Amino acid sequence: MAEELLEISTPESQDPEHTHFVVKNNGIPQIFKVGAVQMVKRKFVEQLLRLRFNSFQTVQNKDREANEFYLQKRTSSIRHPVVILRDPNPKGRQWLENLKFQR
C-alpha cells in the first residue's frame, strides 16, 4: 500500500519564493511542488501529513480563591496542507482517517 501512487495537490503559497519543499521517507527524498498536481507515493504523503507545526500560548487564569496560575495552550496544525485528488485504493479513505486519529 505504501508504494501506491496518489494524485495530490498542494495549495499555492503567498510567498513567491516558496515553490517546493522536500519530504523524506527512510532517507529517500520526494519533492513536492507548491501549487501543482502530481503523482506521489502514499508513503511520502503519509510523512507529509505527519509533519506538524506546534505553537504554544500562555494563558493567565484564576482559581476559586483568586489565586493566579498559568496554563499552556498548544495548537497543532499541518505544516504543508495537501489535497488528495485521487486514491485508487478502496481502503484509502480508511487509511486517511486512521492517520487523523494517530496525531
N, CA and C atoms as an extended XYZ file, in Angstrom:
309
Properties=species:S:1:pos:R:3:atomname:S:1:resname:S:1:resid:I:1 pbc="F F F"
N         0.824       -1.196        0.000 N   MET     1
C         0.000        0.000        0.000 CA  MET     1
C         0.872        1.266        0.000 C   MET     1
N         2.031        1.220        0.667 N   ALA     2
C         2.890        2.396        0.780 CA  ALA     2
C         3.446        2.863       -0.564 C   ALA     2
N         3.573        1.956       -1.511 N   GLU     3
C         4.152        2.298       -2.812 CA  GLU     3
C         3.106        2.760       -3.827 C   GLU     3
N         1.835        2.715       -3.475 N   GLU     4
C         0.775        3.137       -4.398 CA  GLU     4
C         0.889        4.628       -4.684 C   GLU     4
N         0.555        4.993       -5.914 N   LEU     5
C         0.585        6.399       -6.308 CA  LEU     5
C        -0.746        7.068       -6.033 C   LEU     5
N        -0.665        8.250       -5.430 N   LEU     6
C        -1.840        9.089       -5.185 CA  LEU     6
C        -1.691       10.357       -6.015 C   LEU     6
N        -2.801       10.853       -6.506 N   GLU     7
C        -2.780       12.149       -7.193 CA  GLU     7
C        -3.101       13.204       -6.143 C   GLU     7
N        -2.168       14.143       -5.957 N   ILE     8
C        -2.336       15.151       -4.907 CA  ILE     8
C        -2.076       16.544       -5.464 C   ILE     8
N        -2.462       17.526       -4.690 N   SER     9
C        -2.073       18.905       -4.988 CA  SER     9
C        -1.750       19.589       -3.666 C   SER     9
N        -0.862       20.553       -3.750 N   THR    10
C        -0.530       21.366       -2.590 CA  THR    10
C        -0.938       22.794       -2.913 C   THR    10
N        -1.633       23.457       -1.991 N   PRO    11
C        -2.122       24.807       -2.269 CA  PRO    11
C        -1.009       25.804       -2.570 C   PRO    11
N        -1.359       26.814       -3.344 N   GLU    12
C        -0.426       27.901       -3.654 CA  GLU    12
C         0.017       28.575       -2.359 C   GLU    12
N         1.228       29.087       -2.367 N   SER    13
C         1.768       29.811       -1.223 CA  SER    13
C         1.709       31.306       -1.499 C   SER    13
N         1.575       32.095       -0.447 N   GLN    14
C         1.598       33.551       -0.611 CA  GLN    14
C         3.020       34.061       -0.781 C   GLN    14
N         3.988       33.214       -0.455 N   ASP    15
C         5.397       33.558       -0.620 CA  ASP    15
C         5.846       33.115       -2.014 C   ASP    15
N         6.167       34.040       -2.909 N   PRO    16
C         6.543       33.664       -4.274 CA  PRO    16
C         7.816       32.819       -4.356 C   PRO    16
N         8.639       32.835       -3.307 N   GLU    17
C         9.869       32.046       -3.311 CA  GLU    17
C         9.632       30.625       -2.790 C   GLU    17
N         8.463       30.358       -2.258 N   HIS    18
C         8.143       29.015       -1.746 CA  HIS    18
C         7.535       28.206       -2.886 C   HIS    18
N         8.375       27.624       -3.707 N   THR    19
C         7.921       26.904       -4.898 CA  THR    19
C         7.878       25.394       -4.707 C   THR    19
N         8.599       24.899       -3.700 N   HIS    20
C         8.633       23.458       -3.461 CA  HIS    20
C         9.135       23.185       -2.038 C   HIS    20
N         8.963       21.969       -1.594 N   PHE    21
C         9.547       21.513       -0.338 CA  PHE    21
C         9.831       20.024       -0.483 C   PHE    21
N        10.674       19.513        0.391 N   VAL    22
C        11.123       18.127        0.299 CA  VAL    22
C        10.709       17.372        1.554 C   VAL    22
N        10.194       16.169        1.358 N   VAL    23
C         9.853       15.260        2.450 CA  VAL    23
C        10.653       13.986        2.222 C   VAL    23
N        11.209       13.437        3.293 N   LYS    24
C        11.996       12.202        3.178 CA  LYS    24
C        11.290       11.053        3.887 C   LYS    24
N        11.429        9.870        3.301 N   ASN    25
C        10.937        8.637        3.905 CA  ASN    25
C        12.085        7.645        3.851 C   ASN    25
N        12.578        7.240        5.006 N   ASN    26
C        13.744        6.358        5.094 CA  ASN    26
C        14.928        6.896        4.298 C   ASN    26
N        15.128        8.202        4.364 N   GLY    27
C        16.259        8.833        3.690 CA  GLY    27
C        16.058        9.117        2.217 C   GLY    27
N        14.934        8.679        1.655 N   ILE    28
C        14.651        8.904        0.229 CA  ILE    28
C        13.836       10.189        0.102 C   ILE    28
N        14.334       11.168       -0.667 N   PRO    29
C        13.616       12.441       -0.787 CA  PRO    29
C        12.514       12.413       -1.848 C   PRO    29
N        11.479       13.204       -1.596 N   GLN    30
C        10.401       13.426       -2.565 CA  GLN    30
C        10.158       14.928       -2.611 C   GLN    30
N        10.235       15.497       -3.792 N   ILE    31
C         9.984       16.927       -3.957 CA  ILE    31
C         8.497       17.140       -4.191 C   ILE    31
N         7.910       18.040       -3.409 N   PHE    32
C         6.515       18.448       -3.591 CA  PHE    32
C         6.541       19.845       -4.193 C   PHE    32
N         5.872       20.015       -5.324 N   LYS    33
C         5.810       21.308       -5.992 CA  LYS    33
C         4.578       22.055       -5.487 C   LYS    33
N         4.793       23.250       -4.979 N   VAL    34
C         3.698       24.054       -4.439 CA  VAL    34
C         2.798       24.531       -5.574 C   VAL    34
N         1.492       24.354       -5.398 N   GLY    35
C         0.524       24.800       -6.397 CA  GLY    35
C         0.398       23.892       -7.598 C   GLY    35
N         0.942       22.676       -7.504 N   ALA    36
C         0.910       21.764       -8.649 CA  ALA    36
C         0.185       20.474       -8.301 C   ALA    36
N        -0.330       19.825       -9.344 N   VAL    37
C        -0.911       18.489       -9.205 CA  VAL    37
C         0.179       17.505       -9.589 C   VAL    37
N         0.376       16.474       -8.762 N   GLN    38
C         1.409       15.493       -9.076 CA  GLN    38
C         1.050       14.127       -8.497 C   GLN    38
N         1.701       13.120       -9.024 N   MET    39
C         1.534       11.751       -8.545 CA  MET    39
C         2.671       11.469       -7.562 C   MET    39
N         2.302       11.019       -6.354 N   VAL    40
C         3.280       10.796       -5.291 CA  VAL    40
C         2.938        9.491       -4.585 C   VAL    40
N         3.955        8.754       -4.176 N   LYS    41
C         3.728        7.512       -3.441 CA  LYS    41
C         3.093        7.813       -2.079 C   LYS    41
N         2.208        6.924       -1.665 N   ARG    42
C         1.466        7.077       -0.412 CA  ARG    42
C         2.398        7.306        0.786 C   ARG    42
N         3.542        6.622        0.823 N   LYS    43
C         4.441        6.736        1.969 CA  LYS    43
C         4.939        8.173        2.150 C   LYS    43
N         5.106        8.922        1.052 N   PHE    44
C         5.534       10.311        1.161 CA  PHE    44
C         4.383       11.216        1.599 C   PHE    44
N         3.190       10.904        1.141 N   VAL    45
C         2.019       11.677        1.566 CA  VAL    45
C         1.806       11.480        3.068 C   VAL    45
N         2.003       10.263        3.535 N   GLU    46
C         1.863        9.999        4.975 CA  GLU    46
C         2.888       10.814        5.773 C   GLU    46
N         4.137       10.824        5.316 N   GLN    47
C         5.159       11.624        6.003 CA  GLN    47
C         4.754       13.094        6.026 C   GLN    47
N         4.243       13.576        4.914 N   LEU    48
C         3.824       14.972        4.813 CA  LEU    48
C         2.702       15.282        5.796 C   LEU    48
N         1.718       14.398        5.892 N   LEU    49
C         0.595       14.622        6.796 CA  LEU    49
C         0.992       14.529        8.266 C   LEU    49
N         2.089       13.852        8.545 N   ARG    50
C         2.562       13.746        9.932 CA  ARG    50
C         3.408       14.948       10.364 C   ARG    50
N         3.868       15.757        9.405 N   LEU    51
C         4.638       16.954        9.753 CA  LEU    51
C         3.690       17.982       10.345 C   LEU    51
N         3.949       18.356       11.587 N   ARG    52
C         3.054       19.273       12.289 CA  ARG    52
C         3.801       20.536       12.708 C   ARG    52
N         3.065       21.616       12.787 N   PHE    53
C         3.572       22.867       13.327 CA  PHE    53
C         2.854       23.077       14.645 C   PHE    53
N         3.606       23.177       15.745 N   ASN    54
C         3.018       23.377       17.064 CA  ASN    54
C         3.323       24.775       17.561 C   ASN    54
N         2.325       25.424       18.126 N   SER    55
C         2.541       26.718       18.761 CA  SER    55
C         1.927       26.664       20.153 C   SER    55
N         2.497       27.456       21.039 N   PHE    56
C         2.047       27.464       22.422 CA  PHE    56
C         1.670       28.877       22.829 C   PHE    56
N         0.630       28.961       23.634 N   GLN    57
C         0.178       30.243       24.152 CA  GLN    57
C         0.010       30.087       25.651 C   GLN    57
N         0.545       31.035       26.412 N   THR    58
C         0.395       31.015       27.861 CA  THR    58
C        -0.821       31.855       28.227 C   THR    58
N        -1.724       31.253       28.997 N   VAL    59
C        -2.972       31.920       29.378 CA  VAL    59
C        -2.999       32.059       30.892 C   VAL    59
N        -3.243       33.275       31.334 N   GLN    60
C        -3.352       33.523       32.769 CA  GLN    60
C        -4.766       33.176       33.226 C   GLN    60
N        -4.874       32.552       34.402 N   ASN    61
C        -6.174       32.118       34.898 CA  ASN    61
C        -6.198       32.286       36.409 C   ASN    61
N        -7.390       32.156       36.999 N   LYS    62
C        -7.545       32.239       38.461 CA  LYS    62
C        -8.397       31.088       38.942 C   LYS    62
N        -8.054       30.565       40.127 N   ASP    63
C        -8.869       29.509       40.712 CA  ASP    63
C        -9.966       30.116       41.586 C   ASP    63
N       -10.714       29.290       42.312 N   ARG    64
C       -11.846       29.776       43.129 CA  ARG    64
C       -11.423       30.756       44.213 C   ARG    64
N       -10.206       30.612       44.716 N   GLU    65
C        -9.721       31.514       45.766 CA  GLU    65
C        -8.987       32.727       45.193 C   GLU    65
N        -9.097       32.943       43.928 N   ALA    66
C        -8.493       34.068       43.211 CA  ALA    66
C        -6.972       33.962       43.118 C   ALA    66
N        -6.444       32.770       43.286 N   ASN    67
C        -5.017       32.558       43.076 CA  ASN    67
C        -4.755       32.495       41.578 C   ASN    67
N        -3.736       33.221       41.151 N   GLU    68
C        -3.404       33.223       39.731 CA  GLU    68
C        -2.528       32.028       39.373 C   GLU    68
N        -2.771       31.488       38.209 N   PHE    69
C        -1.920       30.435       37.673 CA  PHE    69
C        -1.942       30.546       36.155 C   PHE    69
N        -1.019       29.856       35.530 N   TYR    70
C        -0.873       29.943       34.069 CA  TYR    70
C        -1.073       28.571       33.437 C   TYR    70
N        -1.721       28.583       32.310 N   LEU    71
C        -1.920       27.370       31.523 CA  LEU    71
C        -1.214       27.525       30.186 C   LEU    71
N        -0.680       26.428       29.692 N   GLN    72
C        -0.094       26.435       28.366 CA  GLN    72
C        -1.080       25.787       27.413 C   GLN    72
N        -1.482       26.532       26.407 N   LYS    73
C        -2.409       26.015       25.402 CA  LYS    73
C        -1.623       25.730       24.127 C   LYS    73
N        -1.706       24.480       23.658 N   ARG    74
C        -0.983       24.080       22.451 CA  ARG    74
C        -1.948       24.008       21.276 C   ARG    74
N        -1.506       24.544       20.155 N   THR    75
C        -2.243       24.444       18.906 CA  THR    75
C        -1.366       23.711       17.906 C   THR    75
N        -1.942       22.728       17.233 N   SER    76
C        -1.198       21.930       16.274 CA  SER    76
C        -1.888       22.000       14.919 C   SER    76
N        -1.104       22.180       13.869 N   SER    77
C        -1.674       22.217       12.526 CA  SER    77
C        -0.702       21.549       11.549 C   SER    77
N        -1.216       21.190       10.403 N   ILE    78
C        -0.393       20.562        9.376 CA  ILE    78
C         0.564       21.611        8.809 C   ILE    78
N         1.820       21.248        8.716 N   ARG    79
C         2.841       22.188        8.225 CA  ARG    79
C         2.635       22.518        6.745 C   ARG    79
N         2.359       21.505        5.925 N   HIS    80
C         2.139       21.701        4.495 CA  HIS    80
C         0.822       21.033        4.123 C   HIS    80
N        -0.238       21.812        3.922 N   PRO    81
C        -1.520       21.207        3.543 CA  PRO    81
C        -1.419       20.475        2.202 C   PRO    81
N        -2.186       19.416        2.076 N   VAL    82
C        -2.205       18.631        0.852 CA  VAL    82
C        -3.652       18.202        0.591 C   VAL    82
N        -4.020       18.146       -0.669 N   VAL    83
C        -5.344       17.674       -1.070 CA  VAL    83
C        -5.137       16.390       -1.869 C   VAL    83
N        -5.780       15.313       -1.430 N   ILE    84
C        -5.702       14.054       -2.166 CA  ILE    84
C        -6.819       14.073       -3.203 C   ILE    84
N        -6.441       14.144       -4.459 N   LEU    85
C        -7.415       14.242       -5.547 CA  LEU    85
C        -7.915       12.869       -6.000 C   LEU    85
N        -7.002       11.884       -5.973 N   ARG    86
C        -7.402       10.543       -6.413 CA  ARG    86
C        -6.582        9.509       -5.668 C   ARG    86
N        -7.299        8.557       -5.090 N   ASP    87
C        -6.683        7.429       -4.392 CA  ASP    87
C        -7.300        6.161       -4.973 C   ASP    87
N        -6.528        5.366       -5.707 N   PRO    88
C        -7.088        4.192       -6.369 CA  PRO    88
C        -7.460        3.052       -5.412 C   PRO    88
N        -6.973        3.095       -4.196 N   ASN    89
C        -7.228        2.015       -3.243 CA  ASN    89
C        -8.569        2.231       -2.538 C   ASN    89
N        -9.461        1.237       -2.542 N   PRO    90
C       -10.746        1.388       -1.858 CA  PRO    90
C       -10.588        1.583       -0.346 C   PRO    90
N        -9.437        1.186        0.213 N   LYS    91
C        -9.198        1.370        1.647 CA  LYS    91
C        -8.486        2.695        1.941 C   LYS    91
N        -8.319        3.520        0.921 N   GLY    92
C        -7.609        4.789        1.069 CA  GLY    92
C        -8.261        5.747        2.046 C   GLY    92
N        -9.572        5.829        2.032 N   ARG    93
C       -10.272        6.734        2.952 CA  ARG    93
C       -10.056        6.301        4.403 C   ARG    93
N       -10.111        4.994        4.645 N   GLN    94
C        -9.888        4.482        5.997 CA  GLN    94
C        -8.451        4.745        6.443 C   GLN    94
N        -7.502        4.596        5.535 N   TRP    95
C        -6.096        4.897        5.820 CA  TRP    95
C        -5.943        6.349        6.275 C   TRP    95
N        -6.597        7.258        5.549 N   LEU    96
C        -6.514        8.679        5.881 CA  LEU    96
C        -7.159        8.956        7.241 C   LEU    96
N        -8.302        8.356        7.513 N   GLU    97
C        -8.970        8.530        8.808 CA  GLU    97
C        -8.098        7.998        9.944 C   GLU    97
N        -7.437        6.878        9.745 N   ASN    98
C        -6.559        6.327       10.776 CA  ASN    98
C        -5.391        7.266       11.069 C   ASN    98
N        -4.887        7.922       10.045 N   LEU    99
C        -3.801        8.898       10.250 CA  LEU    99
C        -4.264       10.059       11.118 C   LEU    99
N        -5.482       10.518       10.910 N   LYS   100
C        -6.002       11.656       11.679 CA  LYS   100
C        -6.074       11.320       13.167 C   LYS   100
N        -6.417       10.102       13.512 N   PHE   101
C        -6.570        9.724       14.916 CA  PHE   101
C        -5.230        9.436       15.587 C   PHE   101
N        -4.163        9.267       14.821 N   GLN   102
C        -2.855        8.975       15.391 CA  GLN   102
C        -2.101       10.223       15.808 C   GLN   102
N        -2.620       11.394       15.522 N   ARG   103
C        -1.888       12.639       15.825 CA  ARG   103
C        -2.009       12.986       17.275 C   ARG   103
